[in-house]
Amino acid sequence: SSGTQSVVTRLQKTFLAVLLALPLLFAAGLATLYALANSERGSHFLLAQAESLFAETMTWDSVEGSLLDSLQLGGVRVNQPELDVEIDTLAITWQPMALLGRVLHVITLDVNGLRVKQKASAETQASEPFDPGTLRAPVAVHLDEVLVTNIAVTDAAGATQLVDRVALEGSVDGDQVNLRQLAIEVPQGAVQLELQTQLSTVMPVELRASGHWQTDDSSGGSMSTGAMHADATVSGTLDWHRGTAFDLSYALSVSGLTALSAGIPEQAAMDGALAGLYLDDALVLENFTLALAETTLALTLSGEVSQLATDTPAFALRTEWAGAQWPLTIAQPQSQSQPEFTSARGDFTFDGVLEDYQFGFFAELAGAEIPASSWRGQGTGDLQRVNLEQLQGLLLGGQVTVAGPVWWEPLPRWQLAIDLADIDPGIFNPDFPGRLTGSLSTAGSLDADNALAAGVDLQLLAGELIGYPFELAAQAQLQGEQVALTQLSWGSGDNTVRASGQLSEEALDIAWQLQANEPGSVSYTHLRAHETRY
């Protein structure tokens, strides 16, 4: 029994010694790790062990510095299922002792030569609702200066976007995110963002942005070379309970707009609201509004875009406008001339996919050389043409109806039927009062050089003009600047004129015949006039 008691006593002492030694061993282990991490050779050893663990996803070619001060990696490669990342150099300086206060404090993070290549991915599956609260880090993150230079991003199709520089400063404390600066510079210009938000299911958002870029029309279009600048603010909420619901207000001001078109003012300011829901592969736009400052223009847009995960998204959209005009002259003095084009109000609907859609619209139109009118139309279309099932206009006291297809691919062409009823030209020009009704058809095209080839068949235009009976029929072919008048027949009471011939800028060759209602009044004249301008 005394021997047994002695064994128990020795076990108790041994157990107590182990318990006392564990903290010492733990402290010694930490001290060893600290010593390794604080030396360049030790850091190399620890990083080599880490590289062996993550060899399939991340590797590097060279290491300089220590883990607890300044560290530089060279030839970094990251392999993920959906993208590959290569980095020439990555250098970081941080304060490890700040971790004792639950703060990850990065003084500088410098990345140079970043190349990101996106891989073709499988079809996207519907994901669980996103909760920003899950992004909360166990420690606060303070980033004093992050700089990334010489960036190339290549998508799965092989298109590459070059970015010269990205600079970032900010912090995340608990659920509070403060992005003091995110500056992005590309060859065409730069943008700078500031953001305050909260990592919660309902996220408040306060965003300020500014940017500038160069416009350079290398395609030979109407755009000119110049500098543009924009400032924007966005505020509101993002709700992640079901999909992504957004309820935002915005303001935007832009200067240098004349580089886009001479008809646009030098600067413009606008504001509005944006509300909707993005869920799975559909975007429901409950309301988008735009008001252009110092003008009467107001625009609203609502509807849905579905099948976003496919190559054929489907649209069901409606837009309404009021107070539109061209040119968009800001604060136009009363002494200036009437705008070329105005639309007091209108709406447009679009339903379907781009390969097969239906549309409808209504618009009130007027202008310096455009009689006041209202138009309502509907039709169908695809990527190559639209088919006007009916376009009806109320103007000049009467009605105009247009129907037929219009193509723009492979080249612009049309085939239209036009009917007029009770048109009074005197409303537009008091010198020609009357009441006319008629029908005509036209088919034509523009070639690659924009040369016109068209035919016009005026079956009949009849009624009263300047107090006299009026009747006109004609057929003509247009080829470039040449007009071939197949036949023209004009009548007023018992008097008629018939004509045919050729017209161009260089020559006039018309044969015409006049028949009056008096006996012997029939005459025939054949006129030729060369180098005549008309």
Secondary structure, 3 states (H helix, E strand, C coil): CHHHHHHHHHHHHHHHHHHHHHHHHHHHHHHHHHHHHHCHHHHHHHHHHHHHHCCCCEECCEEEECCCCEEEEEEEEEECCCEEEEEEEEEEEEEHHHHHHCEEEEEEEEEEEEEEEECCCCCCCCCCCCCHHHHCCCCEEEEEEEEEEEEEEECCCCCEEEEEEEEEEEEEECCEEEEEEEEEEECCEEEEEEEEEECCCEEEEEEEEEEEEEECCCCCCCCCCEEEEEEEEEEEEEECCCCEEEEEEEEEEEECHHHCCCCCCCEEEEEEEEEEEEECCEEEEEEEEEEECCCCCEEEEEEEEECCCCCCCEEEEEEEEEEEEECCCCCCCCCCCCCCEEEEEEEEEEEEECCEEEEEEEEEEEECCEEEEEEEEEEEECCCEEEEEEEEEEECCEEEEEEEEEECCCCCEEEEEEEEEEECHHHCCCCCCEEEEEEEEEEEEECCCCCEEEEEEEEEEEEEECCEEEEEEEEEEEECCEEEEEEEEEEECCEEEEEEEEECCCEEEEEEEEECCCCCCCEEEEEEEECCCC
